């Protein structure tokens, strides 16, 4: 009898698990997908917003593709309960799906600010395709958009809003923008850059109410002037979709606790993506990294192990990279470790900024920002990521880098970081070219 795999969630983690299952299995299995939405890429929604791509290009696996992969799909339906003793998942409509093993990859949902009017007309999150479609329909040239929240999610769509000819105001409750991505110095540089490009910013403000006034939206704050606008986009965080697992017996902390094979506390139940709590590659501590690269890697590792391989994951690296008005901003690893040794470099006129964080002779975190067209910025983003990811010894170069944080290339080459990373693949084997794999990857 063919093994029955159940994939719960059609996002990046779930689709990568399905692809990997079909690549790695020795015998054809049965795969069932349960997903509240049609499979699509959340990361391309900003390009859909600014009309760079058509809606058809948002989807990652159409009905035709799923059929070609031999996947039985329950789309537009949610998992409601998991019986790990009976190996049965119950959907919200009462349908029961039996499995031999399953992957939980239910992702996250947006959280709106808990204020009156947050669920009203012309107030949207930008996390799902449905929400993106609503913003596309309402955002027109000359519109005044207020973005509530100045974190990573907000900054992924900032360029698209400006490209459509809209006026943009950003409000943030924290004292600075990008509070979970860069430090005070970096935030000041980015804020000055955005203001230079016509973006208004108010930090340290608490939103208290959103009202309708003469067909427009009025935002009220605990202090300071009101803002009147045409459209409000809530980018105030996300919450993991874990509530449906209560009482299942699957161990949940901040996320579903997984081992280095992406297995949960129940041996035939795996977890991946935003809802999985696994090893942080830099600190070695349990962490939830709700980012696209981690979801992709989790899905690949889970899929391979569900296919009968023995693949161990070294841990996920915290990565945040955005480009705002042609300024690259990135942070890696333990960039906010207050106990680490640090070295900084600032060229405010460019603007350019570096912060390097150390544990012994190892680079454990970094912040970098600089003009996108500057190859010196573009190259160093990749090299700093590689140095943090590889954990190579920089003993010979530490003193030099602390004095010259803008001179990364020589240390990167001399430490043989590329040599360390090149053999490292998620599945421990060479990548497969199109034509050598049963699915398109």
Buried (B, 14 or more C-beta within 10 A) or exposed (E): EEBBBBBBBBBBBBBBBBBBBBBBBEEEBBBBBBBBBBBBBBEBBBBBBBEEBEEEEBBBBEEEBBEBBEBBBBBEBBBEBBBBEEBBBBBEEEEEBEBBBBBBBBBBBBBBBEBEBBEEEBBBBBBBBEBBBBBBEBBEEEBBBBBBBBBBBBBBBBBBBBEBEBBBBBBBBBEBBBBEBBBEBBBBBBBEBBEEBEBBBBBEBEBBEBBEEEEEBBBBBEEEEEBBBBBBBBBBBBEBBBEBBEEBEBBBEEBBBBBBBBBBBBEEBBBBBBBBBBBBBBBEEBBBBBBBBBBBBBBBBBBBBBBEBEBEBBBBBBBBBBBBBEBBBBBBBBBBBEEBEBBBBBEEEBBBBBBBBBBEEBBBBBBBBBBBEBEEBEEBBEBBBBBBBBBBEBEEBBEEBBEBBBBBEEBBEEBEBEEBBEEEEBBEEEEEEEEEBBBEB
